[in-house]
Amino acid sequence: MEERTGLGVWSGGRTAGATAAAAGLIAGLTVLGSGGLAVAASPAPGAAGLPAETSPPRGSGHIGGATTTAVWHPPGKVSKPPRAAADERLSDLKVALRASRSRERRGAVKKLAGLDRKEAWRLVLESLQDPSGEVADEAQFQLALAPAQSVLGGLLGRLGLRSKDEWVRLRAAEVLGRRGDPLDGEELLRRVTRRDPRFSRALLWSIERLAGAELVAGEQAKIARTLRGLVQARGAAETRAAALSALHALDPVLAAPLVRAGLDDRAPQMRAAALGAWEADRQLGAPPPWERLAADDELVVRRAALEVLGRAETRAAAALLCGRLEVEQRERLRWRAVELLRELSGMGYGLDARSWRHWLERLEGDPVRGGGPIDEAGGPRTTTLVGLPILSDRVCFLIDFSGSLWYEREGGRTRKQAVAERLRETLPALGEQTRFNLIPYTDRPHPWSDELVQATPRNVRRALAWFEDCRESGTGDFYQAALLALEDPEVDTVVVLTDGAPTGGRRWKLELLVPALVEVNRYRGAAFDSIVVDAPPRLVEHWRTLARRTAGRCVAVEL
């Protein structure tokens, strides 16, 4: 007999077919009723181990001679078997992956990863092709945490490297270098192709990271020879440079002659990569021709030379840094030389080369890093934007025009009005020798000019008027705006003003965006300065990382 109430289910007594069920019940099984009833079976009176005079307890019944105890469960309190619950959860999340809102789909991806089942990881893999960067980025991030047996086949196959979708291939290539699994280097190198230099560069970056962690499997000598062939081929300069970096991580001895040759390569990307490899392994033979490299025609090479000199901790290197400070024409590189000298000396002098020469003359032996007091009076003396010093005369300003810029603050003013006011202070203070551009961005960049323009009074007035009239709004795709800024070969500094979190485009997750942008900029050499407005510390730290890894600066402000 079963009685259902609004409070739950109560069952007891005989049921149809009870005799057939008795054997299973007597064996001690617990039957969960669909309405919330748990029936606990015990031996019938007189059975072994129970005296014949024992009577069923209150609330009990007999099923086929078995004594059963009816247990009441409130509605919704019945636990399903773990497998059944997981199957139901998986089914619900499959439906959520088809939701119209990208936020719901992203949440489903995170929850699928939490299930940690092969079927769930398959769905996460398929989410790499989601048209929303918010969702695909989450899938890309989570796939680095998956068990190898659940995802490696897909990442290497049609759901990853062999996909027809360019972005799926790029995402899969990045994940493979971040996972920490031993991978066959030959298999990865078979995917490198001249027809797709961006994808090939992503693969080579992953091989480099795997090699650094000693996770490249396969015949090492053959892999190294293939990489050497890519370095020596007539492919894209960025691909050759990435191959040199990967080869050096895999086999520094085999890479050594190519590193030396790379210092004289016609492509600046190769010269920069060779400098980076030489710094990573000082046992490559005689030191490079520092004076020539520090005076290279290309900014990326001069900057790479400065970075190596700044970490050399020798008197000769310090003298070369002082020498560059006297003759370098690009303001950003002069300030970088100052920063490196400050780190090397502990002194706080500015752009006055005579002060540094005086320090060098008094120096006995090699410099000791941070060996003296900082003279703050010698800090940067230049124009600022919302507290950030503008240290460049070839600068592109990126302004996040996503929704938060248009929120009204106290007094009815929007943040956009506050930014416009600060620009009216900053742009006229730029020297006329400075060249600049403005690129507000929403779901796409909206450049004021196609290239940097001279900061004449007329151009500054035009730029400010254009900015005042700009009414673009929407989501904020910082990644594409940054790539557009880097396309102008004159730009050596990108200044971004943002509220912290990208909200549009293919790159959303800062944990992925920052390393990807650093890699793109690796053989480009621009500095990224950030003004992060009203953002939580967790987001600010990502922008600080971008600044550290590009020799830039970051300030967190309220506006």
PyMOL commands that set and color helices and strands:
alter all, ss='L'
color gray80, all
select helices_A, chain A and resi 18-26+82-96+102-115+118-129+133-143+148-156+166-178+185-189+197-212+220-232+237-250+252-262+268-280+290-294+299-310+315-327+331-345+353-362+376-378+403-406+410-412+415-429+457-469+478-487+510-520+537-549
alter helices_A, ss='H'
color red, helices_A
select strands_A, chain A and resi 2-5+8-11+30-32+38-42+60-63+66-71+183-184+216-217+384-385+388-389+394-400+435-441+453-454+493-498+527-533+554-557
alter strands_A, ss='S'
color yellow, strands_A
deselect
rebuild
show_as cartoon
